[in-house]
Amino acid sequence: MLRIAVDPPADLNKETAATAVAGPVTVTLPLAGLIDTAVQAKRLQSDIEQATLEVSRLKERLSNKEYVSKAPDHLVAQTRQTLAETERRLATLQKQAG
């Protein structure tokens, strides 16, 4: 997997920046004076809650012995991959929230 990392400037005020996570890509845009930080914080919290629920759902599925033993191997592998990606996304979102 190709990974490109460009760190935001040290003087970037995270409270006035919008951040989006899409797979392995995190985009941070300085929006001082252009966005409502309360709305951004609410969106971030909502994203954290959704990712947390998804992690719980995927862990529950993988802990189900019937699913793991009866589902095709590629579906179980896909579920594991989705879980790992969602856990990474959740960690990134939590880091953004501080």
N, C-alpha and C positions, 0 to 999 in steps of 0.2 A: 504494500500500500504506500502510495506517495503521500508524504506529509510535508506541508509547507507551514512554517511558523514565522510570523512577523509579530513581534511584541508591540503593544500600543505604547505611545510615548509615556515617559514616567510622570509627566505633569497632567495626564488625562484624568479628569474628574469622573470617576465611575458613576457617581450619582446623576450626572448629566450626559451619560452615554448610553446608547442602546446597544444591546448585545443579543445576537441570535446564534443558536447552535444548530447545525445541520450535519449530522454524522460526525466526521472528524474535523469539520470546519467550524471555527468560531469567528464571528465577525463583530467587531466593536466599532461603532460610529459615534464620534463626538457630536452631540446635538444640543449643546448648551443654549438655552433660550428657545429651543424649537420643540421640545416635548414636555409633557407633564410628567414629572418624575414619580408622582403618586400612581399614575396610570401604569407606568413602566414597572414599578415595584409590584403592583397588583398582578400584572401579566406574568412577571417572573415567578411570583408565588403560585399562580395557577399552573404554570409549566412544571414547577417542582412537584406540586400535588399530583398532576397527571402522570409524571414520570415515576413517582413513588408508587402509585397504584399499578402502573404497568409492570414495574419490577416485582411487586408482590404477586400479581397475577401470573407472571412467567415463572417465578420461583415455585408457586403452588402447582402449576402444571408440571414442572420438572420433578417435583417431589412425589407426584402421583405415579406409583409403580406401574399401574396399568397403562398409563399413557406412554411411559418410557419403554415398556416391554412390547406393546402392541402397535404403536405408531411406526410408520416407516422411518428408517434411520435418518434419511435426509430431513424429515420434519423435526425430529428431535434435535438434530444438529442446527437446524435453522432457528429453533426456539432458543437454544443455548447462545447462538450468535446474537439474536435479538436481545436477549437478556444482557449480554456483555455490553452491547452498544447502548442500551438504555441505562445501564449502571454508569457508564462513562458520561453520558449526557446529563444524568442526574447529578453526578459529582461536579460537573462543570457548572451547572445551574446553581447548585448550592454554594460553590465558590464565588460566583457572581453576586449572590445574595449577601455574601459576607457572613 
